[in-house]
Amino acid sequence: METDSSSTSSGAGIRFDASYRAGCSSAQAIVGNSLAAGAAVIVAADHPRQVDGLALVGPYVRNPPSNVFTRAMFHTMMAPLWVALMWKSYMASLYAGRKPDDFDDYRTAVVASLKRKAYGTAFSKTTRQTDHAVAEARLGEVAAPVVVIMGELDPDFEDPAAEPTGSPTHSTARSSWLPKPATIRRHSNPT
């Protein structure tokens, strides 16, 4: 799958590359984590015959409730000039309870990457320009079976248990809860 803002099938900057489709002799399952869950929803809605299942991990497929002030503050905090510093501070809040043993090393590596101009700018644009309304509008068009995997303490969501109800085919989506982990990222919380 490639992303391209000028040539899309869904208007969301997402399309299947022709060479990728030619290499697939059967339908495929797609796993989307966090922001990529929205992309997985759009691809599944655009290509129902080529997607036979979705696994959405800590999915962002809807815009969270917010007000103008909150959105403006987040937009400002994620500006390229200080995105590395802000993300360094914010990362710790993504883990409820005990952090993984290598969390400090991991955060140092992430911050070092964000200090590279191109990386920081790309991350800033992603966090400031992402609109989940496109994925949310396509939820009802997903025909493939869906499993939603969430950390029961995930601080990204006000009510993690309510999130699967907004997933594709919500009446048939299966939810899997991981006890203790706040988020499902590179690290999971130790038990």
N, C-alpha and C positions, 0 to 999 in steps of 0.2 A: 504494500500500500504506500502511496506517496501522498504528500500534501502539496497543494498548489492553489494559490488564491485566484488564479486567472482562468483555470479550466477545471470545472467541477461538475459533478452530477447532482449535487445536493444544494449548491449555493453556500456550503459551509467550508469550502477550502479542502474538501476531502474527496478523493476519487481512487478507484482501483486502477492501477497501472495495467495497460493492455498486456504487457509481457507477464505480469503476475497472473492475470486471469488465464492466459493461455497455458500456463504451467500447472494449473489446478484442474485435475480431472474429476474432482468431487467437491462437495461443499466442505467448508472449513469452519472450525470453531474459532472464535475471537475472544481474547482476554483483554479487557481494558481496565487499567488501574487509574483511579483518581480522575484527572482531566481526560485521559485517554478513553475512559468509559464512554464519554460523550461521542467521541469519534467512532467507537465500536457500535454504538446505537445507530448513528447515521449510516454507516456502511451496511449494517444489517437491514436497515429500512430501504436503502437504495438497491441492495443486491440480495433479496430474500432467497433466491435459488442457490446462491453461493455461500450462504452462512447458515450452518445447521445448529449453531448454539452460541450463546454468549455467556461469559463469566465476567461479571462486573465487580471489581474489587475496590471497596471504599469509593463507590462511584460518585462523581459529580456529573449529574445529568440534568440538573435543574439549578437555576440561580437561587442562592440562599436568600432568605428574607433579609432585607437591609433597608436603610434609609439613605437619603442623599448625603448626609454628613458622613456616614460610615463608608460609603462608596468613595467619596472624595478623599477621605483620610487614607484609605487603603491605596488608592491611586497615587497619592503623594508619597506614601511610604515605600512603594515599589518602584519609584523613579530610578533610572539607571545610576544616578549619582550616588545613592546610598542603599541600593538594593542588597548588596552583600552584608552590610552592617545590620539592616533590618531583618534579613532572613536569618542571620546568625542569632539574633535575639529571639526571633519567632520560633525557630526550629525546636527549642526545648519544650515549648508548649504543645507540641504534637505528640508527646509521649506522656501518658498518664502513668503514675507510679514510677517504678524503677526504670531508668534508662538502660539500654544495652551497654555492656562493658566497654565497647569500642566507640560509644557515642561521641566523645570528644574528638577522637581522630577522624571520625566520619564527618562531623560538623566542620572541622578544620579543612578537610579536603573539599567539601561543598563550597565553603566560603572562598577558598583559594580559586576554585573554578569561576565563581561569580565575580571575582575581581578581574578576571580576564575580560577585557572590554566587550568582545563579541558575545561571550557567554552571558555576562551580566545584562547586556542589552536585550538579548534574545529572551532571557528569563523574565526580565522586566516587561517586555512586550506581551509575553504569554500571560503573565498574571494580570496585567492591566487591560488587555483587550479581549480576554476570553468572555464569551457570552454563551451561557448554557441554554438559552432560550431556543436555539436552533435544535439542539438534541432533544430538549423537552418536547418540542412540537412534533418530533418524529416518534416518540415513545410508542404510541398506539399503532404504528405501522410495522413494528417488529413482530415477525411471525415465528422466529426461532425460539426454542426453549431458553430460559434465562435462569442463571443462578446468581444471586447477589451475596457477596461475602463482605462482612463488616466486622470491625473490632467493636465490641460492645461498649467501649469507653471512648470511642473516636471523638476527639474534641472539634473536629471539622464540622460536625453536625450537631445542631441543638438537641435533636432526638434521633440518635442512630437507628433505633428500632422502627421509626416511621419512614426511613428512607426507602426501603424496598417497595413500599406502596406506590412510589413514583417511578419504579423501574418498568421496563417494557413488559407488556402482558402481565401487569401486576397481579391479576387474579390467579395466574398460574406460576408466577416467579417463585422459585424456591430461595429461601434465605438461609445462610449459614453464619452463625455467630461464633467468633473466636473470643473465648473468655479472656479477660485481662488485657489483651493488646488494645492500645488506643488506636493505632493506625496500622495499616498494612503497607509498609514501604520496604525499603531495603532492610530495615531492622524490625524485629518484633520484640515486644517487651518480654524479658525473661520471666518465667513463672516462679 
